[in-house]
């Protein structure tokens, strides 16, 4: 059986839509996959769903589907995405209605659910990776979502879904599922599952592997970055993986960009823990086989652990922030004085944590020894967390007060206070997760 072509249409919720449209139009794809869900993304989606029972899916779902649905239907390309976020059912209903509006009649849209394990966590009270027990944060918990595997996505494809929308599915599993479906891989064929997981891991961040996060002028030069293309994976029945992109697009696919992506977010390359398999990338070889065309071989796999990770979000006080700029001669000295003033004025608030930085001077790495001449402009940023909203709001108010109560020449002040959402994780037995698939159909045209 020939290799199938999988395009990566997004690497995060706010990714660019144009490259995905180009892939849909010119990529001769079997599948177009949008990976758009991060830990904080789903926490925000859960909050949105609380205020709107038909909300909680990715805010860019309609724009993406409106742009690619007619093209994908015409070209026989199926779509898989985790843009269902906290509400895959509502997302699928929305896409089915949109397809009818666009004249894409008869489209089958599947929603994969079952990743929401909040009720289980409230009863089982699992231990958390931050040293707490679920009981310690239970009154403040927003959501608990388990990383489920490829199985329910495969089920949706086997039942004819043209579009599959999921919640918290493991990122590589979005890409592994069409391989299992198309090639008939067994769910205990660990080596092939490991190879398919590698393919998914390479593609999941879209433009990142094409040089988008690789570019560093003078060190790693990447051509035509403004026209960055998104990758295509060619995967065969044995799990052979090749990565390329469309001709005429910017960026670069090289062994170096591929190797960086292999190591991205990997704690142990020999044990990449996924809900479907423990993937082993320790013997992977990367070979350039043509312009912007790289072959990757050597991945294997081992039996999965029987555990799944659940990400838990919870309210964690309030974050107050304030910023102000100083410019001209003595800018840094005036900002340093402002920093000293702010620290003293915030002392009585008893913040849980806080810091005051000079952005562009020491915010990231601290003071640099032997630094060149002081810059002519600098921005002061004060930020802190408190359980009391009024105390958090004082951070921005004190920064704004520097206009007339601080050093000369401050300008462009900005302030905010917002609810803080923190994240932690728990390991759960995979048997507590019970995925389901629901189908919707667009009205015939």
Steps between C-alpha positions, in 0.01 A plus 500: 500500500632842409580761761226731617544876508422685821519878520542695823259794486577657838738462791304703756167677533615836366700363207478646149220372277650578157754213495223251582291626210803459272547142624133422443513642150836371371612229742311201354432405860322201641468674838535859623557521873466807721675465838370799698466399865738584784463456874399861562292505183268233633480667840379820334261297286350344812443847645333608176272196508386590852357826365368354172382140473559508122844656540831362622644397163790667322422866414655457153303185414255673269765705319713192435211280390350773283838532325567130434177299508395552136855440376545185708169356387587564136842335543391207715700619802376408847553734796600413857538759775491550876320832449207346685692601814257499795190437288554265202125436468419868453798535266378215282146639488642838402709352217205298371290818483787688337543226240131528411538877465803455274324244283720213618204269526503155656820568693540264797642670810606296805552621855735304728417541869605330822813694591316699771588317823401769749226292662738207544769720657248650743415151625841331478710795627824410318842627605635786289843575359529822704509307826134560584200270497194582290310562824729795575381693194159341440289812573707700248526246218382607155570192291669160482570354158679175420723451197321227308648303214430435135234231548181711492631706206560175310144396584368829359695453177388139462140619521546746216574829673623771263584730792600379848500749789646400834574642839819410686653233280878457515648713222681221309188282524319737262750395233535138613126433466480532118801267466334234716179546302652497152758226551309281744770509767424304813476693824777281644737531203736700717772565243261636239318703763836643608583593140158658454544693822828634367321617184240674711757661725689632197186654347308620805658848519441578130734784392748432779662210309512715184739744667253728674653450843841416362584832334786689665673750268868427454468157663198333345390697198158404363386631159175690441375469856208733424365234263563208737334179383359224720624139482372190327572154635524203265456186710491144365348180633821405682518837676765653274488878538598775259446870568471759224307815410335658198719646226504877490454542874751654737692335777732202496476133591845377591644232726560769761139625504379141521739408782393802703137399459576140602642626830228761554314436829665158536623414850651162407537420126501128584172521693258751351190408700177510302156351569544262203865398531836579656681636198877454477686762294848413632616335176337737251702598191429812293597523134459776241367331184416810296438874523278557805448123521625298796463130585481390864552135598574290807212571738363205695246451776423314820173406676318798645504554876126464561500849651378825348597852595223737605552876503310679775438875500393699804446856617814622675444857615542813290786643298553875496734664251620847413745634241653838425778619267796733550699648212790732429821565695498329837205278408637196684591697811150647518348158446720357777373773733143420396563133573622583850195718560257233379658230712460715811141594418398140438664364816192551724276301262646163604497358149545123462760566234615795296780655302595829339711482183656735251396350168790496255759541775466226761154343479614166357855438621568759769767773482765431235860557619702731281196606301533760227375855540159524666209504258305818433169335577372238739165372621430422863264210570362414842296183546380302797243253628265528796196316630339842542388669176525850647860439606586371152339804337723731706805384302379668183367798687835568664678475166253742340552738793864533395378756245503763775633312802823360362805580288481742212399409149284189546251432224282239334374352828277192483338289770284190540366258758380155407404171658796264516460146371762244600559152363607169647487138391399159626557147371182298466427141410408493131187301583333804661488670158203394288514676160190527283436611141191694389417568136329795333422545133473817296175534314515388135517783250 
